[in-house]
C-alpha cells in the first residue's frame, strides 16, 4: 500500500516510483465484501492473491475455520484477476472476505493493492497452497506481538520448509508497513518480497535491534504446489528480473531499516524520496559482476556471512540462466521438481 495517511513519509512524494503502474487509484477495481458485520473489529488481515486454484483456496479456508480461535477478528483480502471467473465466484459464509477484482499485476502490486484495502493492524501475506495446522494460531500470534510496545516487528510462522531461515509468510504491523512506505515493492514480479523484508530486518539487527520473531510453534504448512496453468510458467525460473529487482532495491532496504531504527529511537525519520527502478547494469557480464560485488560483498549494512550467501546465490543463478551448461542444469532441475510436485498434487 502507498498510504497517503502515513505519518512516516513525505506527503508530497506519494507516487509509486517502483513500478509501471504509478497510481493505484487509476486501476479499474471492483471491491466486494462478504460476511462483514458493522460492529466487527478486524485485527488480522490475510493478504491473498490467487488465480484459478479453487481447490487450494477451499482447503486453506477450511483449515482457517478449524484452527482459528476468534474468526470474527480475521479477514481474508483476496485479489482476483478480472479474467478468473472461477475465483470471482468463490465465497465462504464463515469467513469475512474482501474480494478485489482487477487487472493482472505483479506480485508486489497485488499485495500492495490488498494492503491498501485491508482493515487489520496485523497484516500477513499468505498463499493458497497452505494448510494451517496450529489450533488458536491467531491467539498465540497476538500474544507474541503484544510484547513489542512500539509495534516494529517482522514475525512469521513455521512453514514446514524454510522454517526460521526465511519469512515465507511475513507478518507486519500496520505501523511497520507505513514506516516502510513500500512494504511490498511493486517491482517484484513473483519472487523475493519475503527475502526483501527479511533483509530489511537483518539490517535492523545489524544496528543492534532484534525485531525478528520466528513463531516456531505456529505451523502454516506450505505445500509448494505451483500452478499448472499458463503453460507451467511458474516452473520456468528462466529469467533474472526479480533477481535484478532485489539488487536494484538495495538502497531502499537500507533506508527502510534506517527509518525503522529512527522510529524505535524516536528520532527524526529520513524521507524516502528517491526513484527506484530496475538497474541496467546487468546488460553485460563485466558490469553485472561489478554490480554483484558492489551490492553484496561491498554492502556494509549486513554481516559478511549474509553478503557472501547473497553473492553466491544471485551470481550462481545468473550463471545458470546465462550459460548453456547452466541452462541444461536448470532445465533438468525444473523437470525433476515438476515431476515431484505432480506426484504430491495428484
DRENROVO-703614 format. One record per residue (C-alpha): x, y, z; residue number from 0; residue in one letter. Coordinates in steps of 0.2 Angstrom, whole numbers, plus 5000, padded with zeros to 4 digits. Each point is the difference from the previous one (the first is absolute). Last residue first. Example, Ala and Ser with C-alpha at 12.3 -4.5 7.8 and 13.67 -1.06 7.14 Angstrom:
! residues 2
[[5068, 4995, 5036], 1, "S"]
[[4994, 4983, 5003], 0, "A"]
//
This chain:
! residues 346
[[4989, 4821, 4961], 345, "X"]
[[5008, 5015, 5008], 344, "X"]
[[5014, 4990, 5009], 343, "X"]
[[5005, 4990, 4984], 342, "X"]
[[4999, 5016, 4989], 341, "X"]
[[5011, 5009, 5013], 340, "X"]
[[5014, 4987, 4997], 339, "X"]
[[4998, 5000, 4981], 338, "X"]
[[5001, 5019, 4999], 337, "X"]
[[5015, 5000, 5012], 336, "X"]
[[5010, 4987, 4989], 335, "X"]
[[4995, 5010, 4984], 334, "X"]
[[5005, 5016, 5008], 333, "X"]
[[5017, 4993, 5006], 332, "X"]
[[5004, 4993, 4982], 331, "X"]
[[4995, 5017, 4993], 330, "X"]
[[5012, 5009, 5012], 329, "X"]
[[5014, 4989, 4997], 328, "X"]
[[4999, 5001, 4981], 327, "X"]
[[4998, 5019, 5001], 326, "X"]
[[5015, 5001, 5011], 325, "X"]
[[5010, 4990, 4987], 324, "X"]
[[4994, 5012, 4986], 323, "X"]
[[5004, 5016, 5010], 322, "X"]
[[4990, 5015, 5005], 321, "X"]
[[4986, 4992, 5011], 320, "X"]
[[5012, 4989, 5011], 319, "X"]
[[5013, 5014, 5001], 318, "X"]
[[4987, 5012, 5006], 317, "X"]
[[4994, 4988, 5013], 316, "X"]
[[5017, 4997, 5007], 315, "X"]
[[5004, 5019, 5001], 314, "X"]
[[4983, 5002, 5009], 313, "X"]
[[5003, 4986, 5013], 312, "X"]
[[5019, 5001, 5002], 311, "X"]
[[4999, 5019, 5002], 310, "X"]
[[4986, 4999, 5012], 309, "X"]
[[5008, 4987, 5011], 308, "X"]
[[5016, 5010, 5000], 307, "X"]
[[4991, 5016, 5006], 306, "X"]
[[4991, 4990, 5013], 305, "X"]
[[5016, 4993, 5007], 304, "X"]
[[5008, 5018, 5000], 303, "X"]
[[4986, 5007, 5011], 302, "X"]
[[4989, 5013, 4992], 301, "X"]
[[5000, 5019, 4998], 300, "X"]
[[5018, 5000, 4994], 299, "X"]
[[4995, 4995, 4982], 298, "X"]
[[5016, 4997, 4990], 297, "X"]
[[4998, 4981, 4998], 296, "X"]
[[4982, 5002, 4995], 295, "X"]
[[4996, 5016, 4991], 294, "X"]
[[5017, 5005, 4994], 293, "X"]
[[5005, 4982, 4995], 292, "X"]
[[4984, 4996, 4991], 291, "X"]
[[5001, 5016, 4990], 290, "X"]
[[5018, 4997, 4996], 289, "X"]
[[4996, 4982, 4993], 288, "X"]
[[4985, 5008, 4991], 287, "X"]
[[5011, 5014, 4992], 286, "X"]
[[5012, 4986, 4993], 285, "X"]
[[4986, 4989, 4994], 284, "X"]
[[4990, 5012, 4990], 283, "X"]
[[4982, 5007, 5002], 282, "X"]
[[5000, 4997, 5019], 281, "X"]
[[5004, 5018, 5004], 280, "X"]
[[4983, 5006, 4993], 279, "X"]
[[4992, 5003, 5017], 278, "X"]
[[4982, 4997, 5003], 277, "X"]
[[4992, 5015, 5008], 276, "X"]
[[5000, 5009, 5016], 275, "X"]
[[4997, 5019, 5000], 274, "X"]
[[5006, 5008, 5016], 273, "X"]
[[4989, 5009, 5012], 272, "X"]
[[4999, 4989, 5015], 271, "X"]
[[5002, 5012, 5015], 270, "X"]
[[5011, 4997, 5015], 269, "X"]
[[4991, 4999, 5017], 268, "X"]
[[5005, 5012, 5013], 267, "X"]
[[5003, 4991, 5017], 266, "X"]
[[4989, 4989, 5010], 265, "X"]
[[5013, 4987, 5002], 264, "X"]
[[4988, 4986, 4994], 263, "X"]
[[4993, 5012, 4987], 262, "X"]
[[5018, 5005, 4994], 261, "X"]
[[5005, 4981, 4999], 260, "X"]
[[4985, 4996, 4989], 259, "X"]
[[5005, 5015, 4989], 258, "X"]
[[5018, 4994, 4999], 257, "X"]
[[4994, 4982, 4995], 256, "X"]
[[4989, 5008, 4986], 255, "X"]
[[5015, 5010, 4994], 254, "X"]
[[5011, 4984, 4999], 253, "X"]
[[4986, 4991, 4991], 252, "X"]
[[4997, 5014, 4988], 251, "X"]
[[5019, 5000, 4996], 250, "X"]
[[5000, 4982, 4996], 249, "X"]
[[4985, 5001, 4988], 248, "X"]
[[5009, 4998, 4984], 247, "X"]
[[5007, 4983, 5007], 246, "X"]
[[4983, 4993, 5004], 245, "X"]
[[4993, 5007, 4983], 244, "X"]
[[5015, 4991, 4991], 243, "X"]
[[4996, 4984, 5008], 242, "X"]
[[4982, 5003, 4996], 241, "X"]
[[5003, 5002, 4982], 240, "X"]
[[5013, 4986, 4999], 239, "X"]
[[4991, 4989, 4987], 238, "X"]
[[4998, 4981, 4998], 237, "X"]
[[4991, 4995, 5016], 236, "X"]
[[4988, 4991, 4989], 235, "X"]
[[4990, 4990, 5013], 234, "X"]
[[4987, 5014, 5002], 233, "X"]
[[4998, 5000, 4981], 232, "X"]
[[4992, 4983, 5000], 231, "X"]
[[4992, 5004, 4984], 230, "X"]
[[4988, 5013, 5007], 229, "X"]
[[4992, 4988, 5012], 228, "X"]
[[5008, 4986, 5010], 227, "X"]
[[5002, 5011, 5015], 226, "X"]
[[5014, 4997, 5013], 225, "X"]
[[4996, 4989, 5015], 224, "X"]
[[5013, 5005, 5013], 223, "X"]
[[4990, 4991, 5014], 222, "X"]
[[5004, 5014, 5013], 221, "X"]
[[4995, 4994, 5017], 220, "X"]
[[4995, 5015, 5011], 219, "X"]
[[5006, 4994, 5017], 218, "X"]
[[5000, 5011, 5015], 217, "X"]
[[5012, 4993, 5012], 216, "X"]
[[5016, 5006, 4992], 215, "X"]
[[4993, 5018, 5000], 214, "X"]
[[5016, 5009, 4994], 213, "X"]
[[5000, 5018, 5006], 212, "X"]
[[5013, 5012, 4992], 211, "X"]
[[5001, 5016, 5009], 210, "X"]
[[5018, 4999, 5006], 209, "X"]
[[5007, 5018, 5001], 208, "X"]
[[5019, 5001, 5001], 207, "X"]
[[5002, 5010, 4983], 206, "X"]
[[5005, 4983, 4992], 205, "X"]
[[4983, 4994, 5006], 204, "X"]
[[4992, 5014, 4991], 203, "X"]
[[5009, 4994, 4984], 202, "X"]
[[4994, 4983, 5003], 201, "X"]
[[4983, 5008, 5001], 200, "X"]
[[5001, 5008, 4983], 199, "X"]
[[5007, 4984, 4993], 198, "X"]
[[4986, 4989, 5007], 197, "X"]
[[4988, 5012, 4991], 196, "X"]
[[5009, 4999, 4983], 195, "X"]
[[5001, 4981, 5002], 194, "X"]
[[4981, 4999, 5003], 193, "X"]
[[4997, 5011, 4985], 192, "X"]
[[5013, 4990, 4990], 191, "X"]
[[4989, 4992, 4986], 190, "X"]
[[4986, 5003, 4988], 189, "X"]
[[5001, 5016, 4990], 188, "X"]
[[5009, 5011, 5013], 187, "X"]
[[5001, 5018, 4995], 186, "X"]
[[4984, 5003, 5010], 185, "X"]
[[5009, 5001, 5016], 184, "X"]
[[4991, 4991, 5014], 183, "X"]
[[5003, 5010, 5016], 182, "X"]
[[5002, 5016, 4989], 181, "X"]
[[4998, 5014, 5013], 180, "X"]
[[5010, 4990, 5012], 179, "X"]
[[4994, 5011, 5015], 178, "X"]
[[4982, 4997, 4994], 177, "X"]
[[5002, 4982, 4999], 176, "X"]
[[5008, 5000, 5018], 175, "X"]
[[4986, 5009, 5007], 174, "X"]
[[4987, 4988, 4992], 173, "X"]
[[5009, 4986, 5009], 172, "X"]
[[5010, 4988, 4989], 171, "X"]
[[4998, 4981, 4998], 170, "X"]
[[5010, 4991, 4986], 169, "X"]
[[4995, 4984, 4993], 168, "X"]
[[5016, 4992, 4993], 167, "X"]
[[5010, 5010, 5013], 166, "X"]
[[5016, 4990, 4996], 165, "X"]
[[5013, 4989, 5010], 164, "X"]
[[4989, 4997, 5015], 163, "X"]
[[4990, 4986, 4991], 162, "X"]
[[5004, 5000, 4982], 161, "X"]
[[4989, 4984, 4997], 160, "X"]
[[4987, 4997, 5014], 159, "X"]
[[4994, 5018, 4998], 158, "X"]
[[5003, 5004, 5018], 157, "X"]
[[4992, 5017, 5003], 156, "X"]
[[5006, 5018, 4997], 155, "X"]
[[5003, 5016, 5010], 154, "X"]
[[5008, 5016, 4994], 153, "X"]
[[4999, 5013, 5013], 152, "X"]
[[4998, 5018, 5005], 151, "X"]
[[4984, 5001, 5010], 150, "X"]
[[5008, 5013, 5013], 149, "X"]
[[4995, 4989, 5015], 148, "X"]
[[5006, 4983, 4993], 147, "X"]
[[4993, 4987, 5012], 146, "X"]
[[4983, 5002, 4992], 145, "X"]
[[5008, 4991, 4985], 144, "X"]
[[5001, 4983, 5010], 143, "X"]
[[4983, 5000, 5007], 142, "X"]
[[4992, 5005, 4984], 141, "X"]
[[5008, 4986, 4991], 140, "X"]
[[4995, 4987, 5013], 139, "X"]
[[4982, 5006, 4999], 138, "X"]
[[5000, 4999, 4981], 137, "X"]
[[5008, 4983, 5000], 136, "X"]
[[4986, 4993, 5011], 135, "X"]
[[5003, 4982, 4993], 134, "X"]
[[5016, 4998, 4990], 133, "X"]
[[4998, 4991, 4983], 132, "X"]
[[4996, 5014, 4988], 131, "X"]
[[5001, 4992, 4982], 130, "X"]
[[5008, 5010, 4987], 129, "X"]
[[4999, 5000, 4981], 128, "X"]
[[4990, 5015, 4999], 127, "X"]
[[5014, 5011, 5005], 126, "X"]
[[5002, 5013, 5014], 125, "X"]
[[5006, 5017, 5004], 124, "X"]
[[4996, 5006, 5017], 123, "X"]
[[4994, 5017, 5007], 122, "X"]
[[4996, 5003, 5018], 121, "X"]
[[4992, 5017, 5003], 120, "X"]
[[4985, 4993, 4989], 119, "X"]
[[4989, 5010, 4988], 118, "X"]
[[5006, 4995, 4983], 117, "X"]
[[4997, 5011, 4984], 116, "X"]
[[5018, 5007, 4997], 115, "X"]
[[5008, 4984, 5006], 114, "X"]
[[4991, 4990, 4986], 113, "X"]
[[5006, 5013, 4987], 112, "X"]
[[5018, 4998, 5006], 111, "X"]
[[4999, 4981, 5000], 110, "X"]
[[4994, 5000, 4982], 109, "X"]
[[5013, 5013, 4995], 108, "X"]
[[5014, 4990, 5008], 107, "X"]
[[4994, 4984, 4991], 106, "X"]
[[5000, 5010, 4984], 105, "X"]
[[4983, 5004, 4992], 104, "X"]
[[4986, 4992, 4991], 103, "X"]
[[4985, 5012, 4999], 102, "X"]
[[4987, 5001, 5014], 101, "X"]
[[4988, 4992, 5012], 100, "X"]
[[5003, 5003, 5019], 99, "X"]
[[4990, 4988, 5011], 98, "X"]
[[4999, 5005, 5019], 97, "X"]
[[4995, 4983, 5008], 96, "X"]
[[4994, 4999, 5018], 95, "X"]
[[5000, 4981, 5004], 94, "X"]
[[4986, 4988, 5004], 93, "X"]
[[4989, 5003, 4985], 92, "X"]
[[5014, 4995, 4987], 91, "X"]
[[4999, 5007, 4983], 90, "X"]
[[5009, 4996, 4983], 89, "X"]
[[4991, 5007, 4985], 88, "X"]
[[5014, 5012, 4995], 87, "X"]
[[5012, 4985, 5002], 86, "X"]
[[4991, 4990, 4986], 85, "X"]
[[4999, 5015, 4988], 84, "X"]
[[5018, 5004, 5000], 83, "X"]
[[5001, 5014, 4986], 82, "X"]
[[4999, 5014, 5012], 81, "X"]
[[5014, 4994, 5010], 80, "X"]
[[4996, 4996, 5018], 79, "X"]
[[5008, 5009, 5015], 78, "X"]
[[4994, 4992, 5016], 77, "X"]
[[5000, 5009, 5017], 76, "X"]
[[4996, 4987, 5013], 75, "X"]
[[4993, 5008, 5016], 74, "X"]
[[5003, 4994, 5018], 73, "X"]
[[4992, 5007, 5017], 72, "X"]
[[4984, 4990, 4998], 71, "X"]
[[5010, 4984, 4998], 70, "X"]
[[5005, 5001, 5018], 69, "X"]
[[5009, 4984, 5005], 68, "X"]
[[5005, 4995, 4982], 67, "X"]
[[5005, 4982, 4996], 66, "X"]
[[4984, 4992, 4992], 65, "X"]
[[4995, 5015, 4990], 64, "X"]
[[5017, 5004, 4994], 63, "X"]
[[5003, 4982, 4995], 62, "X"]
[[4983, 5000, 4990], 61, "X"]
[[5006, 5016, 4992], 60, "X"]
[[5016, 4993, 4994], 59, "X"]
[[4992, 4985, 4993], 58, "X"]
[[4987, 5011, 4991], 57, "X"]
[[5014, 5010, 4992], 56, "X"]
[[5010, 4985, 4995], 55, "X"]
[[4985, 4993, 4991], 54, "X"]
[[4996, 5017, 4993], 53, "X"]
[[5017, 5002, 4991], 52, "X"]
[[4996, 5011, 4985], 51, "X"]
[[5010, 5015, 5006], 50, "X"]
[[5004, 5006, 5017], 49, "X"]
[[5006, 5016, 5009], 48, "X"]
[[4998, 4998, 5019], 47, "X"]
[[5003, 5013, 5013], 46, "X"]
[[4994, 4993, 5017], 45, "X"]
[[4994, 5015, 5011], 44, "X"]
[[5000, 4998, 5019], 43, "X"]
[[4992, 5011, 5013], 42, "X"]
[[4983, 5003, 4991], 41, "X"]
[[4987, 5008, 5012], 40, "X"]
[[4982, 4994, 4995], 39, "X"]
[[4987, 5013, 5005], 38, "X"]
[[4993, 5002, 4983], 37, "X"]
[[5001, 4982, 4995], 36, "X"]
[[5010, 4993, 4985], 35, "X"]
[[4995, 4984, 4992], 34, "X"]
[[5005, 5004, 4982], 33, "X"]
[[5007, 5016, 4994], 32, "X"]
[[5003, 5003, 4982], 31, "X"]
[[5012, 5013, 4992], 30, "X"]
[[5001, 5002, 4981], 29, "X"]
[[5016, 5008, 4994], 28, "X"]
[[5003, 5011, 4984], 27, "X"]
[[5017, 5006, 5005], 26, "X"]
[[5003, 5019, 5000], 25, "X"]
[[5000, 5000, 5019], 24, "X"]
[[5015, 4989, 5000], 23, "X"]
[[5010, 5014, 4992], 22, "X"]
[[5018, 4996, 4994], 21, "X"]
[[4997, 4984, 4990], 20, "X"]
[[5017, 4997, 4992], 19, "X"]
[[5008, 4996, 5016], 18, "X"]
[[5011, 5007, 5014], 17, "X"]
[[4996, 5019, 5000], 16, "X"]
[[4983, 4998, 5008], 15, "X"]
[[4995, 5018, 5002], 14, "X"]
[[4997, 5007, 5018], 13, "X"]
[[5015, 5012, 5000], 12, "X"]
[[4992, 5016, 5006], 11, "X"]
[[4994, 4991, 5016], 10, "X"]
[[5018, 4996, 5005], 9, "X"]
[[5000, 4984, 5010], 8, "X"]
[[4997, 4994, 5017], 7, "X"]
[[4983, 5007, 5006], 6, "X"]
[[4991, 4989, 4987], 5, "X"]
[[4983, 5006, 4994], 4, "X"]
[[5005, 5000, 4981], 3, "X"]
[[5004, 4981, 5002], 2, "X"]
[[5009, 4993, 4985], 1, "X"]
[[4994, 4982, 5004], 0, "X"]
//
